[in-house]
Amino acid sequence: MATNNDVHSEILELLLAKVESDRFPSVTQMDMIEKILRDEDVEDYAEILMDKVRNDTYPSLDLLRRLLNFA
């Protein structure tokens, strides 16, 4: 039987992979990630968002605002 930690990790990993691979990540998925983020997960998530901002000529204001929330 899976523990709550296992389920949390699997859900978070799935959502992070989706946000990372999508050119225009789902706002709903990012909201879900931010709802379940633990302190130890913030760095990985922020790095995914920073990569998207770095690689886009006109980055999404939503992505920038989300990053600023972690600053």
Buried (B, 14 or more C-beta within 10 A) or exposed (E): EEEEEEEBBEEBEEBBEBBBEEEEBEEEBBEBBBEEBEEEBEEEBBEBBBEBEEEEEEBBEEBEEBBEEEE
